[in-house]
Amino acid sequence: MTKSVYLDNSATTPLKKEVLDEMMPYLCEHYGNPSSIYKIGREAKAAIETARQKVATSIGADSKEIFFTGCGTEADNWAIKGIAQAKEKKGKHIITSKIEHHAVLHTLESLEKQGYEVTYLNVDEYGKISLDDLRSAIRPDTILITIMAANNEVGTIQPIAEIGAIAKEHGVLFHTDAVQAIGSMEIDVKAMNIDLLSLSAHKFGGPKGVGALYARRNVLPSVFMHGGAQERARRAGTENVASIVGLGKAIELATSNIESKTAKIRAMRDRLIKEIPEKIPYIKLNGHPTDRLPGNVNFSFNFIEGEALLLMLDLNGIAASSGSACTSGSLDPSHVLLALGLPHEIAHGSLRLSIGESNTTEDIDYVLEVLPGIVQRLRDMSPLYEKVSKEMR
Ligand SMILES: *Cc1c(COP(=O)(O)O)cnc(C)c1O
């Protein structure tokens, strides 16, 4: 029997059993509409408010500042378009980085078509923005800075608190896409001066199709969905009660004892980062050596195609990713790797292994056992590699 090793936790995570157990009653017995005044309606409403409090507590916010959404992408869209609309009198300039998720970049592109102006900050070879670049990009008409807390492809963590301080000093709102960060690092929206934050349940053991937007009091973005009075009349539509309950439970679990939980994941990551290059020549670690997500490993391999590598890994029962899941199927190399300065052909040969709570040391042993052989077989088919290895002899 082939093994089955899941190392794509940045794409999505398995739903935790404890989370499903909390959700189940809201799919069946407690089916009331949260807007109804009778008992089962009130029960559903109360469950939503409990979940809202859990989300708020986990990021240092007030429950009034949490709005449930349909996913992380929706939270990003709402934050950015909502502020663009609300602040259009002040100006139409927004600052971001070149390595944001497409949920942010494509939203900004849509705003550019409507006359907004966007500054895309460069990142260094490790994926970090420069705070000096950020300071000099701020203009009198700048309305929003949107910079992700941690990158989904290379795992680089940005200096969020410093960005928050700069934004505050200049009176500019700060939104962060924290979809990858929740559960992997401490986030305190007040201490870090974060005005808006996006998160998504399925990235930390919760169900797919539910997320949340935190918006600091007084920074309420424009109405996203018109209709009923749900989510303080900002996002109408009957709430996804069971999933919201699941989000609450998942974030509670993910953000308690972050240090001890991530220590195990970090150790597995560090082992792969150390041992893969010992076994495989002509490779490069992408992302920051230390300021990176505890579960993120990203390497570029010369002389091979990332897609071919993924297929071979899949045949061996290993689920991994090359760039982000959204870009697979497209032939363009990852915009993140290109922004880090990788040449096209190297960016094409990249592999992301993202470790989660369900992984074990045996999973890591298995990857270290099969990956070198797979890379060698693929390189043996590459004319370029043949040339290089002849020259070496
Ligand atoms: C997954 C992801 C998103 C999108 O979240 P969905 O809930 O899948 O829409 C946005 N930003 C980052 C950084 C992500 O990793």
The ligand as a Tripos MOL2 file, in Angstrom:
@<TRIPOS>MOLECULE
LIG
   15    15     1     0     0
SMALL
NO_CHARGES

@<TRIPOS>ATOM
      1 C1         -5.8450   30.7820    1.4670 C.3       1 LIG1
      2 C2         -5.5120   32.2180    1.4870 C.ar      1 LIG1
      3 C3         -6.4600   33.1970    1.1640 C.ar      1 LIG1
      4 C4         -7.8420   32.8420    0.6940 C.3       1 LIG1
      5 O1         -8.6230   32.2730    1.7020 O.3       1 LIG1
      6 P1         -9.9380   31.4420    1.2580 P.3       1 LIG1
      7 O2        -10.6830   31.2300    2.5280 O.co2     1 LIG1
      8 O3         -9.4510   30.1780    0.6660 O.co2     1 LIG1
      9 O4        -10.6750   32.2990    0.3090 O.co2     1 LIG1
     10 C5         -6.0990   34.5080    1.2370 C.ar      1 LIG1
     11 N1         -4.8650   34.8810    1.6170 N.ar      1 LIG1
     12 C6         -3.9200   33.9820    1.9520 C.ar      1 LIG1
     13 C7         -2.5810   34.4480    2.3910 C.3       1 LIG1
     14 C8         -4.2140   32.6200    1.8910 C.ar      1 LIG1
     15 O5         -3.2700   31.7370    2.1930 O.3       1 LIG1
@<TRIPOS>BOND
     1     1     2 1
     2     2     3 ar
     3     2    14 ar
     4     3     4 1
     5     3    10 ar
     6     4     5 1
     7     5     6 1
     8     6     7 2
     9     6     8 1
    10     6     9 1
    11    10    11 ar
    12    11    12 ar
    13    12    13 1
    14    12    14 ar
    15    14    15 1
@<TRIPOS>SUBSTRUCTURE
     1 LIG1         1 GROUP 0 **** ****
